[in-house]
Amino acid sequence: MAGRREVMATRDGGGELLYFGLLGPLAAWRGATPINVGPPQQRTVLAALLIGSGHHATTHELVDAIWGEDPPRDAVGTVRTYVSRLRKALGPDADLITGQAGGYVLRPGAGAVSDAAVAEQAVAHADSATQRGDAASTRALLREALALWDGEPLAGLPGAFAETERARLTEWRLSLLERRLALDIEAHDYADAISELTALTAAYPLRERFRELLMLSLSRSGRQAEALAVYTDSRRLLIDELGVEPGPKLADLQQRILRGGEQPVAPVATTTPRLSPAQLPARLADFTGRDAFVDELGKQLEQTSGMVMAVSSVSGIGGVGKTTLAVHVGHAVRESFPDGQLYADLQGAGASPAEPAAVLGSFLRSLGTPDAEIPEPLEERAALFRSMLAGRRVLALLDNARDAAQVRPLLPGTEGCAAVITSRARMTDLAGAHHVDLDVMAPDEALLLFTRIVGAHRVTPERDAAMDVVAACGFLPLAIRIAASRLAARRTWTVAVLARKLSDEHRRLDELRVGDLAVKATFELGYGQLEPEQARAFRLLGLIDGPDVSLSAAAAVLDRTEDDTEELLEDLVDTSLLESAAPGRYRYHDLLRLFARTCADREEPSADRDAAQSRLLDFYLATAARVYELGRPGDTLIRHLSPVTRAGLDFESREAAQNWLFSEAECLLAAVRQFAHGDSLPRTVDLLLTAKDLAESGLYSPRFVPLATAVLQAAEQSGDVRSQARAHVVLSSARQFTGRFELSYEHATDAHRLADACGDIWVTGEAANDRGVTASLLGRQEEATDCLEQALVAYREDRNLDGESCALRNLARIHGETGSTTRAIELAEQTVRLDDQAKAPLRLASSRYSLGVVLNTADRHLEALTQLDAAAMLFRENRMELWEGLAYFRIAQVHLAVRAPAESAAYAEKALSRFRGIGGDWHRGSALTVLGRALGELGQPDRAQACLSEARALRESGSTQAQQA
């Protein structure tokens, strides 16, 4: 009810709108104040007048609407009384109901409206959007209309009239649902569609359209066995209940699936319109020459109609202008690709080329795919990417590729799309590509480019000197640009001065020749013009791995204030030696990073290089520790971290801290990878510990395994017992979140042993807790209880309130599983109270989750649902997608326990959508098991068996090693 009022308040700007509700229990409000419209029969009169809004209803028609064929003796008088009372209830709006020719009419004014009328208006707008071909707006408008329903229409009203209208309004809602769900499927929103359709087919088992849509969404999400099982279940039901075969649409869809006509497409939960990215970098206003290449590439890219795809590969030495040409052509043809233009720097010239999976993840996000719906394997990401581009015209610019193998997964592969690839290597093994070999500029083109940047008034009088300059630059466009930009910025220099500087070979690399060395010479030219502080910044920042660097992190590296650092970095951006990836973030071109490191090795003492990197690690650790402290009040980890000499950032709120952690995730993990050796080991493992939220979210759990393994190996080689113990803790947690419980237990055992040896009380508590959790998951409850009791001792000795809460809720779950439900509930309720008082939302989410689990084991199901719903909301607010999925899984279990299989199946599907791409097969297998059981109770045995078979296959694969989370 509140939802309907809020919708109408929005439409009325928060005024005193008179609002009538028909799409639920009949009711009326003025603003937020409910109006008493009387007993059921009186409300039936109001319903009849509202449904016939603006049309005359005779008294006898109203009598018939209330009593049908058996009215009381004074029915007409009673109707008049009802109308009089309604007018009195409406107060200042009484004149909305007027008497007319032996009856009555209700004419809503500008300040009065019904939810049914608002829904009709939204549907009319949706129809118009459909005619325009605007599917996204149609979906949004249909959702707006459907949101106005609040249960059964005209609920509680007696009589044949109310029953007839109730059936009409219900059918209208179902038809709108069918229409919206079909659009959801066309937009690849399979996960949510499957969840909703699973519940709808249970509620309306004979409605074939719902079953058809369910089959379609299952098949397109790669679940063909379930889709075919839906058909088998449907056919059996229709024959048993109605004695008929499925309709032709359902039968035809079954045959299409059998023939492979409905190809599997990885699901994408898109609740917003598909995005049309415009990622092409800005083209240069002074673009010069290359006319033949521009014409050649433009024609090639625009000839996509009727082709699978147009692919053009531009190759040449570094700095020859490949990217500039590709960007210019991309802008020239962008009108031919109205659905978007994608761009990625593949960093192929550097030591660490971009991983295709990471690039695909970025592309999918740009196209509107939520992180939780992006699959982990490269092949699945590539399939999803191609599927999202089906029927669209999108241009992809893949810049600086290493080789064809890196590029192949990134190609759109669909008719109407095109790709431009730039690379230093000619990709002769890229099938079907149109190749362009780009050489250095012709002398006259090079001179023209130089003139356009510097200005004809300075160049024309010194044409010969200018030609010497572009020749010294090897006629490479990037080198020319840097030289010209320096000259343009120095008004006192003549062209001859610049030419003399370039003629001095000591100012260029001794090994200047065709290829990368020519690019290095160009960089040397730009670098040589820097002021000392700028040059130092350029050198030191080049030492840092990671996709980019934030202003605050750069300030730590340089040991300067943020204001001074920003000025330095912006100067470097102006000289094209650095790029501004976004406000406050900077990155190197890959070759420039290599050149910067060469300069650092040449000019910076080893101690200064080490100090710069150490400052960055200190900054990351100190800031991550602050994030950890805000997110886990009462946890003592920050008292047991390696000492740092540099302060980190502070945050105004826990939300701001978490935003920083997730935005810096790639940089933090890159720092761990880079510094996992020598004296940095203790801080790198501590950085992994303080970044625990990244692992627990599910999105980064697999990344923690190789990083912690590298730290562990380095610590073993150096004999660093403390770092070994902490690396084992990280690995135990990460393995647990990916469903590898035996490995998790082994790491926890090693961590416990090593922590005792080095006296690390924090690790002792964590290791004992992890051993307890995994022992429980492996079915060893007595051992689990002993381990958790040990954890409590360590946590209490350390006064670690966060750890104590964690151990108590884990003990609560074990008590629940072993039949001690009263004790289990006492412990779980204790943790909820403590965590609520501590204002620790993430901890509170976990405690509510545990309380919900033990309440379910005690058959207190409604209370369990309340706790689990609250936990799911808190997990979602804190970006814990894996835990959110686990909460949905538990809710599905509760619904199954209370014999609400439709709701159980819907929540199991929601859990599956969260587990996709994160958490390992174990979580998916658990959700599929609950889904299969729910479907079995819904009378869908074939689909149920398909789910259970897949869950069994996941267990047999060895990826799952336990019972339940």
N, C-alpha and C positions, 0 to 999 in steps of 0.2 A: 504493500500500500504506500509506504513511504517513497518507494521508487517512482510510482506513478505521480505522486504529488510533486516530487523533485523535478520530474520532466516538465510538468506543467508550470511550475514556478519559474523554470528557466525560460520557457516560452513567454511568460508574462512579465519577465524582468523582475520577479520577486514581488509583484503587486498582489492585490486581493482578488485573484481570479476565482470565479465560481466554477468548480470543477466537478463533473459527474463521472462516476466510475461504473462502467458496464462490463468491462473485460475482467471481472473478478466479482467478489461480493458487491452488490449494488450499494453505492455510497455517494456522499456529496461532501465537499469541503469548500469553505471560503478561505482562500489562502492556506494556512496550515491548520485551520480550525475545522474539525468535523461538524457536520450538520446532521441532526437527528431527523431522518425522513420517515420515521414511523415503523410499524409492524410490517411483516412480509407482504400482506395483500396491498397495503398502501404503497409499498415500494414497487409492487408489480405495476400499479397505475403509473408511477413515475417512469418505470422502465419502458412501458408501452408508449408514453408520450415522447420519451427521449429517442427511442428507436424510430419512431415516425416523425422525427424532428421537423417542424415546419409544415406538417401535414395534419389535416383535421381528423380527429378520432371521435366517433360518436360515443355517446354514453353506453349504448348497447354493445359496441365493440369492446369497450373497456370492461363491461360486465362479463362478456364472453372470455376476455383475456384472463380474468381472475378466477371465475367459477366454471367456465365451460358450459356444459349442458345442464348443470344442476345449480342454478343461482338461488340465493335466498329470496324470500318474498320482497324485501325492501332493498333489493340489490342496487337499483338506480339511486335511491337516497343515500345508500352507503358509499357509492362512488363519489357523489357530490361532497359527502363529508370528507372522504379521503383527499379530494382535490383542494378543499378548503384548508385542510390541515397542512397540505404540501405548500400552498401559497403562504401560509403563516410561517412555516419553517424556513422558507426562502427569504423572509423578511424584506429587505430593500429590493430584492429581485423577484418579488411576488408576481409582478406583471409579466414575467416570462411565460406564465400559464394564463391563457385567456379563454373565456367561454365563447363558443361560436356554433350557431345552428344546431343546437341539441347535442353538443359535444364540446371538446376542448382541443386546444392546440398549444404546443410548446415551441416557442421561437427563441432559441439561444441568441443573446446579443453579443456585442463585442467583448464583454467581460465574462462570458460563460461558454463553456465548451465541454464535450464529453471525450473520454479516452478513445472511444470508437471512432469519433469524427477525426481526431488527430491521427489515428492509425490509417484511416482512409486517405487522408491528405498525404501522409508519408508514402503510402503505396502508389498513389497517383504520381508523385514525384519520381518514385522508383520506375514506374512504367515509362515516364519520359526519358529517364536516364538510360533505360534499356534501348529505347528507340535511337538514342544518340550513340549507342555502342559503348557507354560508360559503365562497365561492369562493376568497377570499384564503388562508384556512387550508388549503384543499385543495391549492392550488398549492404552498404552503410545505412541506406534508407530502410531496407527491409529489417535490419537489426533494430533500428529505431522504432519501427512499428511493432515488432514482436516484443520489445521490452515493455510495452504498455500492458501486456497480459499479466494478470496477477492470480493465477490459479484458474478455477472453473468459472466461465462467464455466468453472470446472474446467479451466482451460488446462493442457495437457500431460498430462492423464490419459488412459490408453488404454481401449479396450473400448467395447462397444455401450451399456452402462449410462451411462457418462460422456457419450457422444455424445448419447444421448437426453435426459439431464438438461441438457446444455449447450444443446440446441435449445429445451427448455422454458423455461429461465431467460432465454435470449436473447429469446424471444418475449414473455415476461412484461415484460422491460425495454422492448421496443419498444411494447407496448400502453400501458405507463405513460407513455412519452414522448409517444405520440399524445394521451393524455388531458391531460397537462400542457401540451403545446403548444396544444391547443384552448383551454385556460383562459388561456394567455398571449395568444392572439389576442383573446379576449373582453375581456381587460384592456387592449387596445390596445398590447400590447408587440410591435409589428410588426417593428421593426428586428432585434432579437435572434432572433425567431422565424424571420424570413426567412433569416438567416445560418445557423441551425441546420438548418432544413429543406432549404436548398440542399445542405448536406453529406449529410443523411440520404437525400435522393432520389437522390444519386449512389451512396451505399453500398447502398441497397435500392431499385433502380430499378423493381421490379415491385410495390412496396407502394403501393397507390392512396391510402390514407389520408394518407400523407405528402404526396403530390402535391396532394391536395384541400386540405390545410391550407396548403400553399405558395401555391396559387392564391388562397385566401381572404385570406391576409395580404398578398400582393402587391396584390390588387384594393383592399382597404380602405386601403392606404397610397398609393393613387393611381397604381399601376403596372399599369393594366389590360392594356396591350399585352403586358407580360411574363406576366401571369396567363393570358391566352388562349394565349400561346405555350407555356406549360407544358402546357396541355391538348393542343395539337397534338403536342408532343413525346411526351407520354404515350400518346396514341392510336397514333402511329406505332410506338412501342416495343412496346406490347401486341400489336398486330397482327403485327409481325415476330417477336416472341419466343413468343407464346402463341396467335396466331391468333384473338384475341378483341377485341371493342370495349371501351372503358372502361365501368366499372360505372355504374349509374344515378345514384349520388351525384355522381360526377365530371362526368357529362354534364349533370346538372341544374344544377350550379354554373356550368358554362360558359354555359348559357342565361341564368342569373340575371345573370351579369356582362355578357353581351351586351345584356340588357334594361336594364341599369343598376340591377339590384336590389341589388348590393353596392356601395354608394356609397363613393367614396374618402374616407378619413379620415386626416388627417396623423398619422404614427406617433408613438407615445409610448412610450419605453422605461421601463416601470415594473416594476422588479424587487421592489418592495415593494407592500403592499396599497394600494389607492386611499385617499387621505386624505379625511377629512370635516372640512373647516375650520370653525371656530367663531369668525369674525372680528368679529361684532357688538360695537361698543363697549358698555361697561357702561351699563345704563339708570339713570336717576336715581331714587333712592328717593322724592324729593319731587315727582315728576311730578304736574302739576296740570292739571285741566280737559281740554279737547279730547276729551270723551267721545264726541261724535257722530263726530268724525273717526276716533278709535280704532276704533269699531264699524264705520264705513264701510270703512276700509282693511282691517281684519282680515277682514271677510267677502269682500272682493274678492280678497285674496291667497289665502285658503283655497279659493276656487272654481277650483282649477287642474285638477281631475280632468276629463278629456275635452276640455280646451282646449289650444291650442298653447302658451299661456303667459299668465300674468296680469301685467300691467304697470300700476303706479300711479305717477303723477307728482304730487309735492307741490311747489307753487311758492309764492313769497312773498318779501318783502324780506329782506335780510340781518338776522340776529338774531331773526327772528320765531319760531324754534323748529322749523324744518323737520326738522333732523337729530334733535333730541330726540324729536319725534313719530315719525319713521321708525324710530328705534332702539327706542322703546317698543313700537311695533306689531310690529317684527321679533321681539323677544323674546316677545311675546304669541302669535305664530303659529309659533314655531320648532319646536314639536312636529310641525307639518304638513310640515316640511322636514328629515327625519332625516338626509339625506345631506350637510348642511352649510349654512353661511351665509357668504357672501362680503361683504366691505366694501371700498370704495375711496373716498377723497376725490379727486374729479376736479379740484379747484382751479379751477373754472370762473370764479370771480369775480376771479381774479388776472390778471396780464399773461402768465403762462405756464401755460395749462391743461395738465393731465396728458395726455400722448399716449395714445390708446387702445391702441396697440401695447405701451407700457410697462405699462399696467394689466393687459392680457391676459397679459403675461409674468408678472406677479405672481400673478394668479389661477391660471395653469397651474402655477406652482411650488407654490402652496398645495394644489393637487389632486394633487401628487406627480410632476409632470413634471420630469425633469432638464433643466438649462440647455441641454445639448447637443442635446436633442430638441425644443426650442422653435424653430419656424421664424421667419425674420426678417420676411417680408411681413405686413402687417396682416391681409390677407384670409385667409392661411393660419393665422395665430394664432386669428382669430375662428372659422374652421371647426373647428380642433382643440378650441377651448373648447366649442363647441356639441356636438361629438362626444363629448367626455369627460362631458358632462352627460346624454347620451342614456340614458334609463331611470332617471335619478336624480331626486330631489326636492330641489332646492337653491334657496335664496333669495339673491338678489344685491341689496345695498343700494348704490346708486350715488349718492354724496353730492356735492352742490355741483357739479352739471353745468353746463356752459356752454350747450350747445344740443343738439338732437336728433342732429346729425351726430356729435358726440362720443360719444353714448350708444349709437347703433345697433350698432356692432360688439361692444359689451359685453353685449348682451342674450343670455340663455341660449338662447331660441328653441326650446325643447323642451317637450313636454307634461310637466306635473307640476312645472315650475320657475316661479319668479316673480321679479319685479324691482320694487324701489321706488326711485324717482329723486327726488332733491331738487334744486331749482334756483331761482334768483331769477327766471328767465324761465319763463312758461307754455309748455309744449311742445305747442302745438296741432298741430304737424306730425309728432308721433310717433304713427304709425298704431296704432290699437287700444288706446291707453293710456287708463286711467281717471284723470281729472284732479281734483286737490283744490287749491283756492286757499286758502292759509292766511293769515289776517289777524292783526293784533295781538290780544292777549288782551282779553277783556271786562274791564271795571274790577274786577268782583268776583273773577274768576279771577286777575287780576294781584295783587290784594290778598291772596288766599289763598296764592298762591305766595310772596309776600314774607313772609307770616306764618309759613309752614312753615319757612322758612330761618332767620329771625331768632328766632322763638319768640313764642307768643301772649302770654306774660307781659309782653313789652316792647312789642308792637304794639297790643294791645287798648286800653290806656289812651291811646294817641296815634293813634287810628284816622284822624282827619282829616289829621294830618301824614304818616301812612303813605300815604294816598291821594295826597297831594301828591307824595310820592317816586315812586310808580309812574307817576303822570301825567307827571312830569318825565322819566321814562325812556321816555315814548312808549308805555307798555304793552308794550314789547318784552321778551320773556322773558329774552333774554341780558342786556340792560341791568338788568333787575330782579334777576337772579341776582348780577351783579357788585355792585350796590349793597347788596343784602341780605347778601352774604358779607362785605363790608367792615364793615357795621354789626355783624354777628354777631361779628367778630373784635375789635371795639373796645368793650369792656364799659362804658367811661366815657361813650360817646356816647349821646344819646337819639335817637329817631326825628326829633324836631324839629331837632336839630343837622344831621342828614343832609339834611333837607328844606331848611333854610336854605342849605346849601352848594349844593344843586342849583338853588335859585331864582336864584342868581347866574349870570347868563348868561355872565359872563366865565369861568366854570368849565366851560362847555360850548362846543362849537363854535358860532361865530356863525351858521353856515349850517345849524343844526339844522332838519331837515324830514323828511318821509316819504321813505323810501328808504335808500340806503347811508349818508347823513349821519346818520341816526338811529343806525345801528350805530356810526359813528365817535364820536358823542356818548357812547355807552355805553362804548366803549373809552377815551375821554378820562376818564370818571369813574374807571375802574379805574386808569388810568395816573397820574392825579393823586394817588392814595393811596400810590404807591410811595415808598420811601425813595430818596434820591439815587442810591445805588449800584445799586439795583434798576432804577431808571428808565434809568440809563446802560446797563446790560446789555440791557434791553429794546430800547433805541434801536439800539445798535451791532450786536447780533446780527441785527436786522432787515435790515441792509445786505447780508447774505450770501445768495447764491443757493444752490440745492441742495435736495434733498428734506428734509434734516434737518441737524443739526450734532452732532458728538460732544462730550463733555465736554472732552476735551483740546484740540480745535479751538476751542471756545468760550473756553477759558482763554487761548488765544493771542490771540483777537480782543479780549478784555477786558483783557489784560495783567495777569492775576491768577493766583494759584495755583489748582490744580484743586479744592482743598478750598473755598476762598472762592467759586470759580465755581459749584461744585455747590450751595452754600447759596443763592446768588443765584438760580440757575435753579429750584431747588425752590420758592423763594418765589414766583417768577413762575408756576410750575405751580399752586401753591395759589390764586393769584388769577385763574386761568383765562386768563392772558395768554400762556401757553406750554403746550405739551403734551409729555408724556414719551412718546416713541415706543417706547422700550425702555430698560432700565437703561443709563444713561450716554449716552443719545441724546435730543435735544430737537428739536421742530419747532414752527412757527407755523401757526395757521390762516391761510389765504391773506390774508384781510382784515386780520388782526392784523399780518401782515408789512408790508402796505401802510401801515397806520397807524403802525407802528414806524418805517418809513422817513420818513414825514411828520414824525414827531417828531424824527428825527435831522437832517433837513434844516433844521428849525426851530431846533433847540437845540444841535446839535453843529457846531463850526467845521469848515470844509472840511478843514483839515489833520488834525484828529482823526479824521474819517471815513476819510480816505485812509490814515492810520496804522493804523487798526484793520484795514482790508482788507489792507494790506501785511503786517501781522503774521500774518494767516491764510495768505497766500501763502507767506511765509517758513516757517511751520510745516509746511505741506504739502510744500514742496520739501525741507526738511531731513529730514523723516521718510521721504519717498519715496526720497531719496538713501540713507538708511540701509538701506531695504529692498533697493535696487539693489546696494549694497555687499555685503550678506549673500548675495544670490542670485548675484552675479557677482564673486567674489573675483578680483582681478587686473585688473579693468577700471578704467581711469583716468578715467572720466567724472566721478566725484565731485571730482576735482582741477580739472576744467574747468567747474564749474558757477558760476552767478552767485552772488555773495556774499549771505549772509542774515544778519540781525541777531538772529534768534531760533532757538534750538535746537529740534530735533524730538524725537520719541520714540526711545527705545532699546528693543531687543527681546532677550528671553532666547534666542531661537532663530530660525532662518531660517523655520521654519514659522509662528511667531507673526507675523513680519514680513509674510509673504505673506498671512496671514489679514487683517491690517490693510489691506493694499493692496486686496484684493478687496472687503472690507466698505466701504471708503471710495471705491470706484471712482466712483460717481455724484457724490459730493461733489467729488472731484478734478477730474473732467471739467467739472463745473459751474463750478469756480473758473477753469479755463482759459478757458472761454467768457466768463465775466464780466470777467476781467482782461486779456484779449488786446488791450491798447492801452497807449499811453504808456510810462511808465517801467517798467511791469510786464512788458512784452513779453519781455525776456530770461529772466525767471523762469518765465513761463508756458510757453515753449517748452522750457525745461529740465525743467519738471514733466512734460511729455509724454514727454521722453526717459527720465526716471527711472521713469516708469510703464510702461515698455516691456513688462513681463510681461502687462499687460492687453491690449495689442495682439496679442502673440504667442500668447496663449491662443486667439485666434480669436473670442472672444465680443465683444470691443470693437473689433476692427480697423476696421470701417466707421465707428465714431464718431470715430476719430482723423483721418479724412480731412477732414471739415468743420472740425474744431477747428484742425488744422494749417494749413488753407487760410486761416482767419480770421487766424491769427497771421502767416502769410506776407504777406497783403495789408496788414496793419497795419505790418509791418516794411518793406515796400516803400515805403509812403507816408511813413514816417519816415526812410527811408534807413539803417535798422539792418541792416548787412550780416551781422553774426554771427547775428542771429535769423533772417534770411532763409535762411542756409545750414543752420541747424539745423532750421528748418521743412521745408526740402526733404528733409532726411534722414528726418524723421518720415513725410513723405508717401511717400518712396520705399519705406520699409519697409511702410507700411500698404497701399500699392498692390500690393506684392509678395504680401502675404498674401491679398489678394482676387483674385489672378490677373491683374492689369492690368500686365503686364510692360513694355510699351512706355512707359507713363506712369511706371512705377517707374524705368526707365532714364533718362528725361528729368529726373526730379527728382534722381536721383543725380548726373547730369552737372552740373546747375546747382549742387548742393551742393558738388561738388568744386571748381568754378570759384570760387565765393564763399568757400569755406574757404581756398583758396590766397590769395585777395585779403586776407583778414583775419587770416591766420596761425593758424587754428583747427586744430591738428594732430589733435585727436580726430575732428573732422568729416571731415578729409581721409582718415583711415583708414576711417571708416565709409562715406563716399561711394564711395571706390574699391572697397571690398568689395561694396557694393550694386551698383555698375556691373558688377563681375565676375560676380556671381550672375545678374543679369538678362540680361547678354550671353550667358551660358551657357544660360539658359532659352530665349533667343531663337535658339539654335543658332550663336552666333558664338564658338566656343571659343578661337580664337587671341586675339581681343580680350579675352575673359574672363580668360585666363591673364595677359596684360599688366596688366590692372586689378588682379588679385589680388596680383601681385608688387608693384605700387605700394602696395597696402594693407599688405602685410607690411613694406615700408620705413617707412611712416608709423607703424604699430603698434609696431615695434621702436624707432624713434626716441622714441616716447612711453612705451616700456616697458609697453605695454598687453598683458598676457598673455592676457586674454580675447579681445581682438581678434585677436591672433596665432593663437590656437587656431582661431578662426572662419575666418580666411583660409586656414590650412593644411588644414583639413578640406574647404573649398570647392575648393582646388587638388587635393586628393586625388580628389574626385569628377570633376573635369575630366580628370585623368590616367586615371581609370578609363574614362570615356566615350570617350577618344581612343586607348585600347589600351595605355597604359602602366600596366598593372595592378600590376606589381611596385612601381613608385614610388608608385602610388596607395595600396597597402596599407601601405607603409612610413610614409607621411605620416599616414594615418588611425590607425595603431597608435600613432604618436608622440603624437598629440593625446589619444588615450584614456589613455595613461600619464600625460601631463602633467595632464590634468583630474582623473584619479583621485587623483593626489598632492596636487592643489590643493584637494581636498574641495569641488569645484564640481559638485553633482549635475545642475543644469540644463545646464551646459556638457558634462558627461560624457554626458548623454542625447543631445545633438546629435552628439558625437564617435562614440558607439556607433552612432548612426543612419548617419552617413557611412561608418563602417567596414563596417557591414552592407551598404550599397549597393555599395561597391567590391568586397567579397568576393563578392557575387553576380555582378558583372561578370567576376570571375576564376573563375567556376564552382565556388567553394568555398561551396556552398549551405548545408550544415549549420552551418558557422561563421557565415555571414551570418544565419541564423535565430536563433542564440544572441545575437548582438549586437542585432538588431532587437527581439527579445523583451525584452531588458534595457532598450533605449531606450524602448519603449512603456510599460514599467512606471514608469520614471523620469518620463516626460512626464505620465503619469496622476497620479503622486504630486505633481507640481508644477502641476497644473491646466492643463496645456498641451493642451487638447482637440484643437486643430487639428493639432498635432504628433503627438499620439497617433494620430489618424486617418491621418496620413501614414506613420507607422510600420506600421500595419496594411496600408496600401496596398502598402508595400514588401514586407511579409511575403507578401502575396498574389502579388506578382511572383515571389518566390523559389519559392513552391510551384508556380507555373505553370511555372517553368523546370525543375523536377525532375519534371514530369509528375504532380503531385498536384493535379489540377484541383478536386476536391471541397474540399480545404483552402483552395485559392486562392479559390474562390468564397465560402467562408464568411468569410475575412478581408476580401475585397473588400466584402462586405455590412457587416462591422463598420466598415470605413472610411467607407462611405456613411452609416452611422448617426451617426458623429462629424461628418461634413461638413455634415449637415443644418442649415441656418440660419447656418453660419459658413463663411468662406473663399471664397465665390464659386462660380460654376459650374465653374470650371476644375478644382478638386479633384474635384468630383462626376463630371465628364466623364472624368477619368483613372481613377477607380475603376470607373466603368461599362465602360470599355474593357477593363480586366483581367477584370472579371466576365463580360463577353461572351465573351472568348476562353476563359475557363475553362469556361463553360457549353457552348461549342462542342465542347471536348474531352470533355465529359461526355455528348455525344450529345443535347444539347438545343438544336438549331439555331434553332428559332423564338424561344425566349426569348433566346438569345444575340444573334440579330439585332435583337430589340427593344432590348436594352441598347446595342448598338453604334450603332443608329440614334439613340437618345437622346443618346449621347455625341457623335455627329457633329453633331446639331442644336445642341448646346451650343457646339461649336467654331465652327460657321457663324454663330452669333449674335454672335460678336465678343467674347464674354465671356472666351474662352480664347485665349491668344496664344502658347502655347509647347508644348513637348513633354512633359516630365515634371518633377515637383518636385525 
